[in-house]
Amino acid sequence: MLKFLRLAISTLLPIGIVSFASPSLAEGHFLIFGGRGHNVFLGCITCGEYDQGSINNQFNDEGSQFGKRSIFNQFSDYGSQFSDYSACNPRANYPPIVVDEDGIFYGYLNVNSRRYSISIPQLSGFTAGVCR
């Protein structure tokens, strides 16, 4: 499942096979930040699979299922079902945020879409796939 999510984000969107209304994942880099003050870089959503800091790069801390700062690591602060900073905890008080390269806020990355919303339609179901 992770490979499919990474493929869809890193391959299909940037080359224009899929197009979306603004704001779009294809328009620029969207970044994830976590922690209480959202000052911990958790990765770039729209960067390629070989880019440093990309959640699509399974060999770095942000994209690995074992990475300390990875939303894909079910035992990390950011991927656990129990952490207050996690995208996978529906009751998290400080879930990760998504911003663009200019720091414009687009919403929260969390499985609880009733409590936390995101203005990028393509990411609304993304967390559910990550938090299997």
C-alpha positions as CSV (number, residue, x, y, z in Angstrom):
1,M,0.0,0.0,0.0
2,L,2.8,2.4,0.9
3,K,4.4,1.9,-2.5
4,F,1.2,2.6,-4.3
5,L,0.7,5.8,-2.3
6,R,4.2,6.9,-3.0
7,L,3.9,6.0,-6.7
8,A,0.6,8.0,-7.1
9,I,2.1,11.1,-5.4
10,S,5.6,11.1,-6.9
11,T,4.8,9.8,-10.4
12,L,1.3,10.5,-11.6
13,L,0.7,14.0,-10.2
14,P,3.9,15.8,-11.2
15,I,3.8,14.7,-14.8
16,G,0.2,15.8,-15.3
17,I,-1.6,12.5,-15.8
18,V,-4.0,13.6,-13.1
19,S,-5.1,17.2,-12.8
20,F,-6.9,18.9,-10.0
21,A,-8.5,22.2,-9.1
22,S,-6.4,24.7,-7.1
23,P,-4.7,24.2,-4.7
24,S,-3.0,21.3,-6.4
25,L,-0.3,18.9,-5.5
26,A,1.1,19.4,-8.9
27,E,1.7,23.1,-8.4
28,G,4.6,23.0,-6.0
29,H,6.1,21.3,-3.0
30,F,3.9,20.6,0.0
31,L,5.7,20.0,3.3
32,I,4.6,18.3,6.5
33,F,5.6,19.6,9.9
34,G,4.9,18.1,13.3
35,G,5.4,18.5,17.0
36,R,3.7,20.7,19.5
37,G,4.9,23.9,17.7
38,H,4.9,22.3,14.3
39,N,8.7,22.9,14.0
40,V,9.8,19.4,13.2
41,F,10.2,18.7,9.5
42,L,8.4,15.4,8.6
43,G,8.9,15.4,4.9
44,C,8.0,16.7,1.5
45,I,4.8,15.2,0.1
46,T,5.4,16.1,-3.6
47,C,9.1,15.5,-3.8
48,G,10.5,12.6,-5.8
49,E,11.4,9.2,-4.5
50,Y,15.2,10.0,-4.6
51,D,14.9,13.5,-3.1
52,Q,16.4,14.1,0.4
53,G,13.5,14.8,2.8
54,S,10.9,13.2,0.6
55,I,8.2,11.0,2.2
56,N,8.5,9.1,-1.1
57,N,12.1,8.1,-0.4
58,Q,12.0,4.9,1.7
59,F,15.7,5.2,2.5
60,N,15.5,8.4,4.5
61,D,14.1,9.2,7.9
62,E,11.0,10.9,6.5
63,G,9.9,8.1,4.1
64,S,11.1,5.0,5.9
65,Q,8.6,2.8,7.8
66,F,11.3,2.8,10.5
67,G,12.2,6.5,10.5
68,K,12.0,8.4,13.8
69,R,10.3,11.3,12.0
70,S,8.2,9.2,9.6
71,I,4.4,9.3,9.4
72,F,4.8,5.7,8.0
73,N,6.3,4.4,11.3
74,Q,3.5,3.1,13.5
75,F,5.9,3.4,16.5
76,S,7.0,7.0,15.9
77,D,5.5,10.1,17.5
78,Y,4.1,11.0,14.1
79,G,2.7,7.7,12.9
80,S,1.5,6.1,16.1
81,Q,-2.2,5.5,16.9
82,F,-1.5,6.8,20.4
83,S,0.8,9.8,20.1
84,D,-0.6,13.4,20.6
85,Y,1.5,14.5,17.5
86,S,0.4,11.7,15.2
87,A,-1.4,11.8,11.9
88,C,-2.9,8.4,12.8
89,N,-4.4,9.3,16.2
90,P,-7.9,10.6,15.7
91,R,-7.7,12.3,19.1
92,A,-4.3,13.9,18.6
93,N,-4.1,17.5,19.9
94,Y,-1.1,18.4,17.7
95,P,-1.4,16.5,14.4
96,P,1.1,17.3,11.6
97,I,0.3,20.3,9.4
98,V,0.7,20.7,5.6
99,V,2.2,23.9,4.3
100,D,3.6,25.0,0.9
101,E,7.2,26.3,0.3
102,D,6.0,29.8,1.2
103,G,4.6,28.6,4.6
104,I,1.0,28.9,3.6
105,F,-1.1,26.6,5.8
106,Y,-3.4,24.1,4.0
107,G,-4.6,22.1,7.0
108,Y,-3.9,19.2,9.3
109,L,-2.8,15.7,8.3
110,N,-5.0,13.5,10.5
111,V,-7.3,10.5,10.1
112,N,-10.0,12.5,11.9
113,S,-11.4,14.5,9.0
114,R,-14.3,15.8,11.2
115,R,-12.0,17.5,13.7
116,Y,-9.2,18.4,11.3
117,S,-9.7,19.5,7.7
118,I,-7.3,20.0,4.8
119,S,-7.9,22.2,1.8
120,I,-6.1,20.0,-0.7
121,P,-8.7,17.5,-1.8
122,Q,-6.2,14.9,-3.0
123,L,-4.9,14.6,0.6
124,S,-8.2,14.1,2.3
125,G,-7.9,10.3,2.1
126,F,-4.2,10.1,2.1
127,T,-3.8,9.7,5.9
128,A,-6.3,6.8,6.0
129,G,-4.0,4.9,3.5
130,V,-0.9,5.7,5.6
131,C,-2.5,4.8,8.9
132,R,-3.7,1.4,7.8
